[in-house]
Amino acid sequence: MTQLPDQERAEHLTEEQMKELEERYDPEVRFRPLPPILGWVTAIALFVLSCYHFYTAGYGIPQATTHRGLHLAFTLALVFLSFTLWNRRDTPHQGILAPLGLPLYDWAFAIAGAVSAFYVPWIFDDLAFRVGAPLPIDVIMGTILIVTLLEATRRAMGWPLPVIALLFLAYAYFGRSMPGVLTHPGADWTGIVNHLYLTSQGIYGTALGVISTYVFHFVLFGVMATRIGLGQLFIDLASALAGRFAGGPAKVSVVSSAMLGSISGSSIANTVTTGSLTIPAMIRIGYPRHFAAAVEAASSTGGQITPPVMGAVAFLMIEYLGVPLTTILTAALVPAFMHFFGVLVQVHLEARRRGLRGLTKDELPVAWTVFKAGWLTTLPLFVLVATLLSGYTPYLAAFYGILGCILVLIVQNIIRHDLRTAAIESVRETWDGFVVGAKYSLSVTVAAALVGVIIGVVTLTGVGFKIAYMVTSVAAGWATDVSTFLSVLPFEIMSVEALTLLFTLLMTAVVCVLMGCGIPTTANYLIMIAVAAPILGLLGVQPIVAHFFVFYYGVLADITPPVALAAYAAAGIADANAFKAGNTAFRLGMGKALVPFVFAFSPSMLLVTEGFTWSEFFLSTLGAMAGIWMLSAAFSNWLFAPLRAYERVLLALSAILLVAPDLYATLIGVLLILPVLIRQFPALRKDPLERATT
C-alpha cells in the first residue's frame, strides 16, 4: 500500500488504497483480476445470482433443497472463477491451456462443483428411496462435492477451516481407533457421504439454508445501503455528535462504528471504511499510533454484534433456537451497548489522562445540516426495521430494504442529473451493487457448506456429547479442588456448581478465541455451537445464553493476538506496531470479554430469557457498567486524576466484584471504590492539565 504523510493519511486514502488494505488482511475479498470477456461473464453470473435472491425474497423461496443447491452450484462455480489457486492476484493466464484467461483445472473445479451441488436437487424426487442406500453415482457426486468444497474454502478463506473439516472426516472414518470416550463404531465412506450429501444433516443443512435464505439478502442490502450513502451519513453524524468532546476523533470512531456496524457485518471492512478517516485524526490530536489503531479495531468488531444485521449469526440463531428474529435482536441490545460503552470509557479516560482536545467547531459538520442533506438514505433502513418488527420474514424485510435502496438511488440520480443520465447511472450503480453484493457472499457460502460437513460428522458420531462429558468432568474436578481450597474461609464465595460452570465457560471461551484466529466468525459460531451447546446444556445454561456466549467470544478473535485481523488492518492505516495494536484492542474490547460471563450467570441481561426479572437485570447491567468503568480506570491509570498503585489494585478488585451478578459482591465492590473516590473527588475542581501533573 502507498505510504502517506502522517497527518495526511486520512484525507488522501483513495478508494483503491482502502480496497488494497482490505484485501491484504481479509482473504475473503482477495479476488483475482479477470480478462474482459471472462470478467463480463462472471459479472453477469453474479448479477443473475443477486437478481434470483432479490426476486425469491419478495415472491417466495423455492423448495429448500432446490434453493440451497442452486445457490451452492452458482457459488462454487464463481469461487473458482474469482479466487486463484494460491490466493494471489495473478495476471490472467495465456495460451492453449488457459481458455478465457483461466487454467483448465479452474474450469474443471468450477464445472464439477456446480454439477455435484445441483445433483441432489435434480434427483430430489427419488431422494427418499436413496437415503441409506446410495447408488454408486450418488457416492461419486458426493465425493466430488466434498473435495470441491474443501478446495473452494481453502481458496476463499485459507487452510484452517478445511484442515478442521478433514480432521472431522478422519474422525468419522477411523472411529474404532479413537482413544477412550472418543471411540465410536466408525463409518465407511459410503455411509459418510450418504449422511453428509443426501440428508439435511450435512452440506444441505441449516447453515447453508440460512446463508441462502437470509444472509445473502442482508449482505446485498448492506452493499446497496452503502452505495446510496448511508454509511457516510453515519460517519458524518457521529462526527457532529461526538467530535467536540475530549479525544473527539476516537469517540467519533466508536459512535460511527456502532452505527455503520448496524448495516455491515464485516469487522475488517468496517475498520477500513471508518478508520481511513478517524485513525489519522486521532493521531493528529495526540493519541499514540497503536492506540488509535486499537480504538478503531475494537469499535469495528462491535458491528458484528450490533442489531439489526449482526453479520450472519442472528439469522443462524433464529433457525437453531426456533425463535423470532425480534427475540434475537432484543437479546443483543444490552450486550452490544456494553461493548461500545467499554471502548468509549477507555477512550475518554485516555483523552483526559493525556489532556487531549476535541475537534473544533470549524472541523465539525453540523448534525442538522448533515441529516437534512442525507435523510433520504435512512428510509430503506427504517423500512427494513419496521418490516422486521411487524413480524414478517427477514428475507421479505430485506427485499423491501433493497427495493428502498434502489428507489432512493433513482431519486438521488434524478436530483443530480438529467433524466437520461439519471437512468443510465441508476442502472449502472444497481448493477455494480448487485455484482459486489453477490461477490461478498461467496466465501461465507462455501464456509457454511463446509461447516455442514463438520456438523454432519458431529451428528453422525455423537462426538458433541462425548466432548461435553469430558469438559464437564474436568471442570467439575477443578471446581471441587478450588472449593476445598476455599473452604478455610468463613463464608462461601461460589458453590461447586457455580465454579464448575465458571471453569466450563473459561474453557469454552479459550477454544472460541483460538478457533476464531483461523476461521471467520460465522464458521466459528457454527462449529462451536455444535460442540459447546451440549456442554453448556448439561450445566443448565439456557440455549440462547449459550449461543450468545459462543458468538461473542468468536467475534473477540478479530482483536485477539496473534491473529487479530481487524487490529492489523487498523495498524496498516496507522503505520503502527500490529502486535501492540492487537494487545491494546483486546484491552479496549474487555466489555465484550467480561459481559458474556455476566449474562451466563445472570441471563436477565438478555431481556428475553426464562425467569427474567427487572431486579436481576438492573443489578447485573448497572454492576457490569460500573465494573467496566473501574477496570478501565485501573488500566488507564486515571479516574479523575492519576491513580496510585494501591488504588489501581482496589479498582481492579472492585471491578471483578461489581461485574459478578451478586448483591453482596456488588456491595463489597462499592466499598472498595469509596477510598479511591474520596481521594480523587477534589481533583474534579482542577483543570484537566493540572490534574495530569498532580
N, C-alpha and C positions, 0 to 999 in steps of 0.2 A: 504493500500500500504506500502511496506517495506520502512522505513525511511533510508536515506543515509547521510553520512557526507556532510557538506555544500559544500565543494569545489569539491567533487567527484560525486555529484548527476548527472551531465551531462554525465560523462564518464561511469557511471555504471547503468544507466537506461536501463534495459533489455527490449526486445520486450514484454515480459509478463507483466512487470510493466507498460509500456506505455498502453498496452491493458486494464489493470485493471483500470488505471486512466481515460481512455476514457469512459469505461463502467460506472464508478462512476458518471460522470457528464453528460453522454449522454445516456438516456434510450433507444434510437433507436438502439444501438448496444449491449444491455444487453441480449445476447442470452443465453438460458438455455443449460446446458450440457446434452447430449443425450447418451443413451446406444449404443453400437457398431452397432447393426443391424439397429435401427432407425436412427442413425447418418448417416449410408450409404444410407438409403432410402431417407432421407432429402437432403443429398448432391447430390444424383442423380437427384432429382426433381429440385434442384436449378441449377444444371449444364444444365439440359434439358431446363429450362426457359431461361437461358443465350444463349444457342445454338439457340433456337427458335428466339429470338430477333436479334441475330447476323445474322442469315440466312435471316430473313424478311427485315432487314435493307439493305442488299445487293441485294436481289432479289424481293422485293416488299412486301408492307404491305397488309394483307388481308382486307376484308370489315371491316369498322370501328367498328361496334358493335361486330362482331365476335372477332376481335383483342382485343378490350378492355375487353370483357367478359372472354376470355381465360386467359388474363393476370391477371385479378382480381381473377378468380377462383383459379389459381395456387397460387397467393399471399396470399389469405385468408387461404387456407389450410396450407401453410407454416408458416404463422404467428402463428397459434395455435399450430404448432409443435415446433416453435422456441422460443416463449415467454411464461413464466409461468403466472398463474392466477394473482399472486400478484407481478410480475416483480422482482422476486428474483432468484438467481442462485441455485435453489433447486436441490438436488440429484434426480436421476431418481426414479420414483415410482415403487413399487414392489407389487406383489400379483395379485389376480384374477381380481381386479377392475382396474388394470393398465396394459393393454396389451402393450407389447413392451416398457414399462417404462413410459407411459403417462396415466393420469387418463382418464376414459371413457368420461367425459364431454369435454375434449380437442378434442378427436376424433369426438364427436358429433358436436362440433362447426366447426371443420375443414371440415367435410363432408357436413354439412348444408351450410356453407359459399360457398364452391366450387360449389355445386349443384345449389344454388339460384343465384350465379353470372353468371353461364353459361346458366341458363334457358332462359334469354332474347335472346341471340344469337341462342339458339336452336329453339325458336318459331319465329325467325325473319321474316320468310316468311308470317306469319299470323299477324304480329305486327300492320300493318296498319289498320286492322279491329278491333283491341282490344284496341288501344289507345282511351281513353274517355269512353270505355265500357269494363273495365277489367273483366275477369272471376274470380270466387272465388279463383281458383288455382293461378291466377296471383297475387291477393292481398296477399295470404298466402306466396308465394315465395318472394314478395317484402318486406313483414314484416320481414321474416327471414333474408333477406339480410341486411336490416337496422339495425336489432338487432346485427347481427354478425359483421357488420362494426363498430358499437359503441363499442363492446367488443374488437375487434381486435385493434382499435385505442387506446383504454384505455390501453391495454397491451403494445403496442409498444411505446406509447408517454405519457401516463399518463391521468389524468382526464380532464384537461382544455378543449380540443377540443371536446370530447364527451358531456361535460356539455353544451358548447355553441350550439352544434347541437341539443340537447334535448330542449333547450330554444327556438330555432327557430322552431322546430316541434310543441312545445306547442303554440307558437305564431300563426302558421298556423292553428291549430285546434281551438283555442279559440279566433279567430279574432274578433268576435262580442262583446267580453267582454273587449277588449282593450280600454284604455282611449284616448280621444281626437283624434288627427290626425292619431294615430296608428290604429284606428278601421278599420276593413275590413270585408267582408261578411263571412269569415271563410270557412273551407273546411272539409268535413268528411274524415275519414281515407282512404276510398276507393279512393277519389279524390286526397289525398296527395300521396298515393302510386302510383297511376296512373301517376302523374306528375313526381315523383322522380325516378320511376323504369322503366316505359315503354316509356318515352320520352328521348330526348337527352338534356333536360334542367336540369337534375339532376345527378344521380350517374354516368351514362354513358356519361356525358357531356365533355366539353373541358378539364377540369382539369385532369380527368383520361386519356383522349385521349393523352394529351401532355406527361404525365408520361410514358405511354406505348409506345408511338411512338418516343419520343426524349430523355427524361431524362434517362430512363433505359440505353440506349446505351452510354450516356456520363458518367454515373456513372461507367459502365463497362470499358470504356476507361480510366477513371482516375485510377481505380484499376490496370489495366494492365500496364499503363504507370509507375505507382509507382513500380510495380514488376520488370520492366526492369531497374530501377534505375534513372528514370528521376527526381523524387523528390529529391533524394540525390545529383544529379548533380546540381540542382538549389541551394540547400543549400551550396554546396561547391563553386559554382561560386559566390554566394552572399558573402561568407566569403572572397574570393580572391579579390573581387571588393570593398567591403565596410569595411572590418575588420580593415584596417590600420588607419582609421580616428578616431578622438576623440570619445570615447564611442563606440568603434568598434563593440562589440558583439550586442549592441542594434540596430545599423544600419544594421548589418547582419540580425537581426530578421525582420526588416522592409522589406528589399530587398528580403530575401528568402521567406517571407510570401506572398509578391506580386507575386513572380514567381511561387511558389507552388500553390497559390490560382488560378492560371490560369487553373489548371487541377483538383482542388479539390474544391467542393462546401460546405464543412463542416467546420465551424469555430472551433469546438472542436477538430476534427481530425487534422486540421492544427496546432492548438495550441500545441497539444501533440507531434506531429511529429517534428516541428521545435523548440518548447520550451524546449524539453528534452536536446537539445544541446545549445541553446542560453541563456536560463534563468540562469543556473549556471555560465556561462561565464560572464554574466552581473554582477551577484553578486560578482564574483571573482575580477573584476576590480574596484568595489566600488559603484555600483548602489544599492539603498535600495531594499530590497526583494519585497516589494509591487510594487515598480516602475518597476522592472524587469518583474514581472508577468503582470503588466498592459501593458507594451510595447508589449509583445508577444500576449496578448489577443486582443489589439486594432489592431495590424498588421494582425492577423489571420482572424479577421472578415472582413477584406478587400477582402479576397478571394472570397466571395460571390458576390462581385460587380466588379470583375476583368474579362474582356474578356479573352478567348473566351467561357468559360463554364458558369460562373456566377450562379452556383448552378442549379436550375431548372427554375428560373424565366425568363431567356432570352427566353426560348422556349415557356413559357406561354404567354409572351408578343407578340411573333410573331403570335400566334393564336388569341389573344384578339384584337390586333391592326391591324392585317392583313397586316403587313409589312415584308420585308425580314429580315432574321437574321442579315445580314450585317448592316442594319439600326440600330438595337438594339445595336450591338457591337460598332458601331461608336459613338452612343449617350453615351455609357458608358465610353468611354475613358477618357475624361477630369474629370468627377466627381470621377472616380476611382483614377486617378492621384492625385486629390486634397486630398483624404483621406490619401494616403500614404505620400504625401508632408506634411500634417499637423502633422502626427506622427513623421516623420523624423525631422522636425524643432524642435519640443519639445524635442526629444531625443538629438539633437545637443546642444540646449541651456542648457539642464540639464547637459550634459557632460562638457560643457565649465564652467558652474557655479561651478561644483564640481572639475574641473581640472582633469577629468578622461582621461586616455590614450587610445590609440587604441591598437590593437594586434600587437605584434612584428613580424618581418619577419619570425622568427623561428616558430611562432604559426600559420602562414597563409599558405594556399595552393597557388600555382601559377596558375593563371587563364588559361594560355595556356595549362599547363600540365593537369589541370582538364578537360578542354574541349577536349583536344586530347584523353584523356582516355575514355570520355563518350559521344562524339559527336554522336555516333550511336543512342543513346537513344532519341535524339531530332528529328529524322526523322519522327516518327509517328505523333508528334505534328505539324511539318511542313506540312505533308501530309493532316492532318485534316484541318488546317487553309487554306491551298491552295484550298482544295476542297470546303470549305465554301465560300471563296472569288470568286470562279469560278461560283457560282450561283446554285450549286447542293443542294439537300435537306440536312438538318442537319443530318438525320439518315444515309444517304449514306456517308457523311463525317465521321461520327462515325464508320461506317463499315470499311472504308479504314484505319482509325486511329487504330482500334482494330486489323485489319489484319496486319498492320505495326508493332504493338507491338508483335504479335505472331512471325512474321518473325525475328524481332530483337532478341527476346528471343531464337529462334532456333540458330541464328548466334552466340550469346553470349555463348550458351552451346557447340556449335561445337568448338569454340576457347578454351574453358576451359577444355573440356573432350574429350574422345574418342567417336566415332560415336554412339556406343550402349548406353553409359551413357548419351550422349547428347540427344538422342531420348527419353530416359526414363525421364530425367529431364525436357525436354521441354513439354512433355505430363503432367507430374505432376504439373508443375508450371502453365500451361494453365488451367488445371483442377481447381487448387486452386484459380486462378484469377477469373474464371467464377463462381465458387461457392460463393466466397466472394462478387463479384460484384452483384450477384442476391440477396444475403443476405442483402446488404446495401440498396437495393431498396425497401425492404418490407414495412418499416414504411412510407416512402414517398408515396407509392401507396395507402395504406389504408387511410392515411390522405387526399390525394387528392380525393378519392372516397367519404369520409365523408364530405369533403368541398363541394362536389357536392350536398349533401343534403341541406347544408346551402344556396348555390347559388340557388338551386331549389325553396326553400321557398321564397327567395328574388324575383325571377321572378314570382312565383305564387301569391304572396300577394302585390307586388309593394312597399314593405317596404323601398327599397333603395331610392325612390323618396320622400317618406314621411320623412325619416331621413334627406335627403338633404334639404327639405323645412325647417325643424326645425333648423338645424345647420346654414344655411344661414340667417335665420331670427334672431337668437341670435347674430351671427357675425355682421349683419347689425346694430342691436341695439347698440352693443358695439362701433362699428365704429362711429355711429352718436354721441354718448356721448363723445368719445375721441376727435372727430373733433370739437365739441362745446367747449370743454375744451381748445383745442389748438388754437382756433380762436383769442385769445388775441395776438398771435404772429404776427409780421408784414409780415410774409411770410408763405406760406403753406408747411408743411413738407410732408404730404401724403394726397391724396384725400380720400373721404369717400369710394370710390370703392376699392382703394388700401388697406385701413385699413380693409375693410370687407374681402378681400382676405387674408390679413395677419392673422386676427383672425381665419378664417376658416382653414388656414394651421396649425396654432398652435394647434387648437383642434384636427385636423386630426393626427398631429404628436404625440400628447399625447396618443391618442387612439391606434395608431400603436405600440408605445412602450409598453403600458400596455398589449395589446394583445400578443405581442411578448414575454412577460415574461412567458407565459404559453404554447404557441404553436410554432412550428417551423416556419422558415421564409416563406417557400412556402405556408403553410396553412394561415399564417397571410396575406400574399400578396393577396391570392385568396379571402379571406373574405373581406379585406379592399377595394379591388378594386371594388367588387360588391356593396359596400356601398358608398365608397368615390368618385368613378368616377362620379356618378350623382351630388354629391355635388360640386366638383371642375368644372365639366362641366357647371353647372349653372352660374359660375363666369367667364367663358370664358377661362379656362385653357385648353391647348391642351392635347388630350388624352395621348400622350407619356410622357408628363411632369407629368401628374397626376400619371401614372403608376410608373415612376421612383421615384417620391416623396414618395409614399406609400412604395415602395420596400426598399428605403434607410432607412426609419425610422423603418421598420420591422427588418432589419439587426441590427440596432443600439441596439435593445433589448438585444443582446448577451453580451453587455458590459455595460448595464444599470442596476444598483442595483434596487430592491432587488434580482432579479433572473438573474444575469449576468453569464450564464453558462460557457462561454469561459474564463471569468476572474477568475471564481472559479477553473476551470481546471488548469489554469496557476498558480494560488495561491497554488494549491496542489503540483506542481513541485517546486515552490519557497519556500514552507513552510512559506507562508506569510498570513497576515490577509486578508481573502477573500473579506470582505466588503470594506476595504481600497483599495485593488487592483481593485475592480469594480469601485469605485469612480474615481480613477486615470485613469483607462482605458477609462471611459466616457470622461474625460477631454482630454485625448490624441486623442480620436476619434471625437473631436469637428468639424474637417473638414467635417466629414460625417453628422454632425448635422447642420452646417451652410450652406453648399453648396446646399442642396435641396431648401432652401428658395431663394438662388441666382438664380437657373435656373427656379424656379417658376415665378419669376418676370422678368427674363431675359433668355428666352428659348434658345437664340442663343448659350449658353454654351454647349448645347447638340448636336450642329453642324448640326442636320438633321431636325430641326423644321421649321414650316412655318414662313416666314418673317425673315429668318436668314440673319444677316449682320455681316461682319467682325468687324466693329467698335463696335457693341454691344458685340460681342464675346470677343474682346481684353479688353474692358472696364470691363466687368463682371469677366473674368478669371484672369486678372492681379490684379484687385481690390480685388478679393477673396484671391489670393495668398498673397498679402500684408496684408490684414486683418487677415488672419490666422497667419501670422508671428508676427504681432503686438500683437494679443491676446495671442499667445504662449509666447511671451516675458513677457507680463503682468502676466500670470500665473506662469512662471518660475522665475520671479524676476531677469531677466537677458536679456540684449540685446547684448552689447559689454562689459558690466561691470554691477555690481549690480545697480538696479534701486531704486530711491527714491519713496516714497509713491505717490506723485503727478504725477510722471512720469508713474507709473503703471496705474493710473486713466486715464491719457491722452492717453496712448496706447490702453487701453480698449475702450475708446470712439472712437478713430480713427479707430479701427478695425471694429466697428459697421458701421461707415460711409463708410469705404473702401469696405466692403462687399456689402453694398447697391448698386445695379446696376444703379447709377445715377451720372452723371458727376459732378454736384455741390456738392453732398455729398462726392464724392471721393476727390475733391479739398479741401474741408474743412478738411477731414481726413488727407490729406497730410500736411496741415498747422499745425494740432495738433501734428504731429510727429516731425516737424522741431526742436522745442526747445530741445526735448529729444536727437535727433541726434547730435545737436551742442554740448551738454554737454558730450555725450558718445563718440564722434568721437576720441578725443585724446587717449582714452583708447585702441584703436586698436594697438598703438605702444608698449604697455606694454606686458610683459609676461602674459599668462593666469592665473598663480598662483598669480601674483602680482595684476591682475585685481580683482580677487576674494576677496582680502583683502582690496581693496580700499574703 
